[in-house]
């Protein structure tokens, strides 16, 4: 397995896609039930293959990621050959994960306690795995509104 297995909730949300996946494997509902009961290791493999297929599609289409912690905001634009990273760091004790802290940042972007950095990060041999690792570390896929705002602000 290249990524991670989907959660039970994710499988439930993708139930029809999973049925279609099994159909492409020529596995009927009865055969799937039998597989789960009598050959659970094969059923587990099918779940893993399906999970990887879903992750590949999600990662391939991801365009922006965000990772926000109390004093840091990392914003990523996913380009074809690299990631453009914008980092916003607070050098005070304001917690931007709270409404009050985020409002402070919004109102004090040019304060001396706010630092902006940006860089380009080349991908390793596996672009999607690089993106997946960022998601595992807490990044979330977004539409890029924050990235676009800060990119316009600092460039």
Backbone as a ProteinNet text record, in pm:
[ID]
protein_1_A
[PRIMARY]
XXXXXXXXXXXXXXXXXXXXXXXXXXXXXXXXXXXXXXXXXXXXXXXXXXXXXXXXXXXXXXXXXXXXXXXXXXXXXXXXXXXXXXXXXXXXXXXXXXXXXXXXXXXXXXXXXXXXXXXXXXXXXXXXXXXXXXXXXXXXXXXXXXXXXXXXXXX
[TERTIARY]
85	0	89.1	60.8	144.7	106.6	-21.9	-68.2	-124.1	-247.3	-310.3	-451.3	-499.1	-633	-735	-837.3	-946.6	-1014.9	-1074.5	-1147.4	-1281.8	-1345.4	-1477.9	-1574.6	-1567.5	-1655.6	-1627.7	-1501	-1465.3	-1514.8	-1498.4	-1550.5	-1702.2	-1770.7	-1916.5	-1954.2	-1880.5	-1909.4	-1879.7	-1788.2	-1748.2	-1803.8	-1914.6	-1971.4	-1996.5	-2056.5	-2086.2	-1957.5	-1858.9	-1730.3	-1664	-1678.5	-1620.2	-1691.7	-1822.9	-1900.2	-1853.3	-1835.7	-1787.2	-1646.4	-1561.2	-1426	-1430.4	-1515.2	-1527	-1578.5	-1670.2	-1724.5	-1613.8	-1521.7	-1412.2	-1320	-1323.9	-1246	-1328.4	-1448.8	-1543.7	-1580.4	-1595.6	-1635.7	-1778.2	-1868.5	-2008.8	-2026.3	-2144.3	-2173.4	-2159.4	-2210.6	-2199.5	-2054.4	-1979.5	-1837.6	-1761.1	-1796.6	-1731.6	-1760.5	-1885.2	-1923.4	-1845	-1837.2	-1763.2	-1614.6	-1560	-1418.8	-1389.7	-1476.9	-1457.8	-1461.8	-1552.2	-1569	-1461.7	-1423.6	-1336.7	-1192.3	-1169.3	-1032.6	-1011.5	-1014.8	-1006.5	-878.9	-770.1	-645.8	-659.8	-735.2	-759.6	-854.4	-953.7	-1045.3	-968.3	-876.1	-793.6	-710.8	-656.5	-578.5	-664.1	-786.8	-877.6	-906.8	-926.7	-950.6	-829	-709.7	-587.5	-569.2	-594.3	-581.5	-680.1	-803.6	-904.3	-862.6	-813.3	-769.6	-661.1	-561.8	-454	-505.8	-601.2	-659	-727.9	-802.8	-871.7	-770.1	-668.6	-565.3	-494.7	-461.2	-393.5	-476	-605.8	-693.1	-700.2	-712.6	-721.4	-590.6	-479.4	-349.2	-315	-353.9	-326.9	-401.5	-520.9	-601.3	-579.7	-505.1	-480.8	-401.3	-445.3	-376.2	-318.6	-380.7	-335.3	-347.6	-253.9	-257.5	-235.7	-289.8	-266.3	-235.3	-141.9	-115.6	-104.1	-197.7	-201.9	-186.6	-87.9	-65.6	-67.1	-54.7	-71.1	12.4	139.2	222	270.9	224.6	273.3	158.9	174.5	82.3	169.2	154.2	227.1	125.2	143.1	50.1	126.2	69.9	138.2	55	119.1	59.5	128.7	49.5	102.3	115.3	237.8	264.1	308.5	326.7	366.8	502.4	599.3	734.6	787.2	708.6	750.2	631.8	656.8	557.9	607	517.9	548.2	495.1	583.5	547.9	554.9	449.7	449.8	433.8	527.4	521.8	496.6	399.7	369.9	401	490.1	530.6	502.4	443.7	419.7	527.9	592.3	700.2	650.1	520.2	461.5	377.9	296.3	219.2	74.8	46.2	-87.9	-109.3	-223.4	-257.3	-353.9	-303.1	-386.8	-486.3	-486.1	-587.5	-716.8	-716.5	-838	-895.8	-1023.4	-1087	-1017.6	-991.5	-928	-787.4	-710.6	-575.2	-572.6	-664	-670.1	-710.5	-803.9	-844.5	-725.8	-645.8	-526.3	-433	-408.6	-321.4	-377.8	-505.1	-569.6	-554.1	-563.7	-555.6	-412.8	-314.9	-176.9	-76.3	-111.3	-24.3	113.8	123	252	321.6	272	333.6	471.2	562.5	698.3	700.3	594.6	585.7	536.4	508.4	462.5	574	616.2	724.8	674.7	710.7	673.7	798.6	790.3	896.2	829.7	903.2	850.4	965	931.9	1033.3	966	1047.3	1002.2	1064.9	986.1	1036	1017	1126.9	1120.5	1062.2	993	939.7	1050.3	1028.6	1115.7	1072.4	1106.9	1066	915.1	846.9	703.9	627.2	578.4	505.1	389.1	308.1	190	226	333.2	375.9	424.2	489.1	530.3	407.4	304	180	114.4	110.5	49.4	120.1	251.8	327.1	289	267.5	223.5	84.4	-2.3	-136.2	-125.5	-39.1	-19.7	32.2	106.8	161.6	61.6	-58.4	-162.3	-210.3	-153	-200.5	-335.8	-413.4	-542.2	-548	-619.3	-637.6	-740.5	-708.8	-800.3	-816.8	-897.8	-915.8	-809.4	-727.5	-615.7	-642.5	-754.3	-785.9	-678.1	-632.8	-528.7	-397.3	-360.5	-237.1	-242.6	-352.3	-364.8	-358.5	-424.5	-422.9	-281.1	-209.3	-74.2	25.2	5.4	92.7	81.3	-40.8	-63.9	-6.4	-17.9	29	180.5	253.3	399.3	473.9	404.9	475.5	435.7
-117.7	0	123.2	212.7	331.2	442.9	462.5	572.2	515.3	545.3	486.8	442.7	346.5	297.5	403.8	414.2	506.2	464.9	561.6	532.4	468.1	412.6	353.1	457.5	580	687.6	721.5	722.3	751.4	640.2	515	403.8	415.1	452.1	466	577	687.5	798.6	760.6	666.9	623.9	485.2	450.2	316.3	282.5	372.8	344.9	329	413.4	401.6	266.9	222.2	93.2	-21.5	-10.9	-113.5	-117.9	-0.2	5.1	-53	-24.4	-79.1	-231.6	-285.1	-431.4	-488.8	-417.7	-463.8	-469.9	-374.4	-378.9	-498.1	-547.9	-666.3	-794.5	-777.5	-888.3	-956.8	-876.5	-927.9	-882.2	-978.2	-947.8	-924.4	-877.6	-854.3	-984.1	-1094.9	-1223.2	-1267.4	-1247.9	-1285.4	-1199.8	-1072.2	-984.1	-1030.3	-1065.3	-1115.1	-1241.9	-1331	-1455.6	-1428.3	-1334.3	-1298.8	-1246.5	-1158.7	-1102.8	-1211.2	-1308.2	-1412.8	-1521.2	-1560.7	-1676.7	-1645	-1528	-1488.3	-1341.1	-1313.1	-1173.1	-1102.7	-1176.4	-1112.6	-1060.7	-1132.6	-1084.3	-964.4	-968.3	-854.5	-730.5	-750.5	-639.4	-580.9	-666.7	-619.6	-536.8	-579.9	-503.2	-365.7	-360.3	-232.3	-140.4	-198.4	-120.1	-66.6	-151.5	-108.9	3.4	-12.2	91.4	221.2	212	330.9	404	329.3	392.5	459.6	395.8	456.9	589.3	591.1	714	821.2	784.3	881.3	936.7	850.9	897.6	1004.9	982.2	1080.4	1211	1201.5	1321	1400.1	1330.3	1398.1	1458.7	1389.6	1440.1	1571.1	1584	1703.1	1815.3	1788.4	1891.1	2007	2128.9	2247.7	2333.7	2327.1	2407.9	2328	2351.6	2293.7	2406.1	2385.6	2479	2398.2	2448.2	2390.5	2507.9	2514.8	2627.2	2573.7	2628.5	2596.4	2728.7	2725.5	2850.3	2969.7	2951.6	3064.2	3055.4	2956.7	2938.5	2908.1	2958	2926.1	2891.8	2769.2	2727.9	2706.1	2778.9	2775.6	2724.7	2626	2561.7	2572.2	2614.4	2605.6	2487	2391.8	2270.3	2294.6	2314.5	2336.5	2205.5	2206.9	2085.2	2032	2122.4	2074.8	2115.8	2193.1	2230.7	2280.8	2303.2	2365.9	2506.1	2602.2	2738.3	2745.6	2771.8	2773.1	2915.9	2957.2	3084	3050.1	3098.9	3075.7	3208	3207.3	3323.2	3280	3353.4	3318.8	3436.1	3406.7	3508.8	3495.8	3606.7	3606.4	3654	3642.5	3675.7	3556.1	3573.6	3460.2	3456.6	3524.9	3522.1	3385.5	3325	3193.4	3211.7	3195.6	3220.2	3107.9	3003.1	2898.3	2935.1	3048.9	3096.6	3213.2	3240.6	3353.8	3485	3502	3625.5	3639.6	3531.9	3535.9	3559.5	3494.3	3513.6	3657.4	3711.6	3851.8	3945.1	3913.1	3994.8	3992.4	3874.3	3863.7	3944.7	3929.5	4001.6	4153.1	4200.3	4344.4	4395.8	4305.9	4346.9	4280.2	4267.2	4197.1	4260.1	4389.9	4456.7	4480.8	4419.3	4431.2	4365	4416.3	4359.5	4216	4171.8	4034	3934.9	3983	3896.4	3888	3766.2	3744.8	3659.5	3701.3	3628.1	3571	3447.5	3383.5	3308.8	3293.1	3211.2	3138.7	3025.8	2945.5	2853.3	2798.6	2693.2	2564	2459	2328.9	2230.4	2172.3	2072.9	1943.2	1869.5	1740	1635.1	1531	1414.3	1340.6	1214	1138.1	1116.6	1131.6	1102.5	1223.3	1305.9	1428.2	1399.3	1297.6	1269.1	1224.1	1149.2	1105.8	1225.6	1321.5	1444.4	1517.2	1527.4	1594.4	1514.3	1381.6	1296.2	1312.8	1321.3	1337.9	1468.6	1574.6	1701.5	1687	1611.6	1587.8	1507.2	1406.6	1327.6	1414.4	1519.4	1609.3	1716.3	1715	1807.6	1907.3	1906.5	1997.3	1950.7	2045.7	2013.6	2072.3	2004.5	2051.7	2164.6	2275	2389.3	2441.8	2545.7	2612.7	2719.1	2747.1	2837.9	2984	3014.8	3155.7	3225	3160.8	3221.1	3234	3129.6	3137.1	3254.9	3265.6	3373.6	3510.6	3523.9	3651.1	3689.3	3595.2	3627.3	3639.3	3562.9	3575.4	3715.7	3765.5	3900.1	4005.5	3981.4	4075.8	4091.2	3981	3988.3	3992.6	3974.2	3975.1	4094.2
0	0	0	-90.2	-106.8	-9.8	12.3	97.1	226.7	258.8	376.9	339.6	414.2	387	423.6	341.4	370.2	499.5	566.8	689.9	655.2	756.6	737.4	680.6	733.3	686.6	540.6	503.3	364.6	272	314.9	234.2	218.6	326.7	318.8	221	224.4	133.7	-11.5	-31.2	-165.4	-199.9	-138.9	-156.5	-303.2	-377.7	-518.2	-599.6	-571	-639.6	-608.9	-482	-445.2	-515.7	-527	-600.4	-746.1	-805.2	-943.8	-955	-856.6	-853.9	-850	-761.3	-753	-884.9	-947.6	-1076.2	-1182	-1179.6	-1276.5	-1249.1	-1127.7	-1090.3	-1111.5	-1166.5	-1187.3	-1056	-950.8	-819.3	-792.2	-779.6	-750.3	-600.5	-561	-419.3	-339.4	-393.7	-324.5	-313.3	-419.7	-416.6	-316.1	-305.7	-209.3	-67	-41.3	91.8	123.7	27.3	45.1	68.2	-6.2	7	148.2	198.4	332.5	439.9	420.9	521.6	513.5	392.1	375.6	338.2	282	245.1	281.7	411.6	454.8	408.4	392	346.7	204	119.6	-16.4	-15.2	72	84.3	130.3	224.5	272.7	158.3	74.2	-40.2	-135.3	-158.4	-245.5	-184.8	-53	14.7	0	11.2	-2.2	-144.2	-243.2	-383.1	-413.1	-367.3	-388	-318.7	-195.7	-122.2	-199.1	-248.9	-325	-451.8	-518.8	-639.5	-607	-498.7	-457.7	-422.9	-341.9	-304.9	-427.9	-523.6	-646.4	-715.3	-726.9	-791.4	-714.8	-583.5	-499.3	-506.3	-492.8	-491.6	-626.9	-731.6	-867.3	-892.9	-835.6	-861.8	-758.7	-652.1	-549.4	-608.8	-579.7	-629.1	-516.7	-399.2	-286.3	-156.9	-65.9	67.8	168.8	288.1	398.9	523.5	602.2	733.6	829.7	924	1017.3	1158.8	1230.1	1370.6	1448.2	1580.3	1657.1	1608.7	1576.7	1534.3	1389.8	1315.4	1178.1	1081.7	961.8	854	732.8	683.3	563.4	453.1	344.3	231.6	109.7	42.2	-69.1	-196.4	-304.3	-437.5	-504.3	-549.9	-610.9	-760.9	-806.6	-948.7	-1013.2	-1143.5	-1213.7	-1168.7	-1151.4	-1121.6	-984.4	-907.1	-772.1	-691.9	-564.2	-477.5	-446	-455	-410.5	-268	-174.2	-32.6	19.3	88.6	160.7	308.1	389.2	533.4	603.8	691.8	775.5	918.6	983.2	1119.5	1211.1	1326.1	1427.7	1533.6	1565.5	1664.1	1800.8	1822.5	1952.7	1998.5	2098.4	2150.1	2099.9	1990.8	1931	1866	1892.3	1837.9	1720.7	1598.3	1480	1451.5	1534.3	1517.2	1589.5	1660.5	1726.9	1647	1665.1	1595.2	1631.8	1760.4	1808.1	1748.6	1749.9	1696.6	1546.3	1474.7	1329.7	1296.9	1375.5	1355.5	1380.7	1483.3	1509.1	1388.1	1333	1216	1099.8	1074.2	963.1	978.6	1101.8	1127.5	1142.1	1153.8	1182.2	1088.8	962.5	868	855.7	874.3	859.1	993.4	1098.7	1230.7	1229.4	1311.1	1315.5	1367.6	1430.7	1481.3	1376.3	1256.6	1147.5	1043.3	1016.1	920.7	803.9	683.7	562.4	497.6	456.8	379.2	264.9	156.7	48.5	-19.1	-78.2	-145.1	-245.1	-331.8	-423	-371.9	-367.9	-323.4	-437	-481.6	-588.4	-532.6	-616.7	-576.1	-577.6	-500.4	-511.1	-638.2	-648.7	-767.6	-772.8	-657.9	-651	-597.1	-687.8	-653	-558.9	-593.5	-512.8	-371.7	-357.9	-225	-143	-206.4	-137.1	-82.4	-163.2	-120.4	-8.2	-22.9	79	213.8	212.6	337.5	407.1	330.2	389.2	452	387	441.8	571.3	573	694.6	808.8	776.6	878.5	921.6	863.5	907.3	804	685.5	581	528.9	480.4	420.3	279.1	191.7	54.8	57.8	-10.7	-12.7	-154.8	-167.3	-296.7	-319.8	-218.7	-235.6	-206.6	-142.9	-117.4	-33.8	73.9	157.6	81.6	6.7	-71.1	-167.9	-240.2	-339.1	-272.5	-156	-83.8	-43.6	21.9	68.9	-45.2	-151.7	-267.7	-329.1	-337.2	-390.5	-295.7	-166.4	-65.9	-68.8	-83.8	-69.8	-202.8	-313.9	-443.4	-529.3
[MASK]
+++++++++++++++++++++++++++++++++++++++++++++++++++++++++++++++++++++++++++++++++++++++++++++++++++++++++++++++++++++++++++++++++++++++++++++++++++++++++++

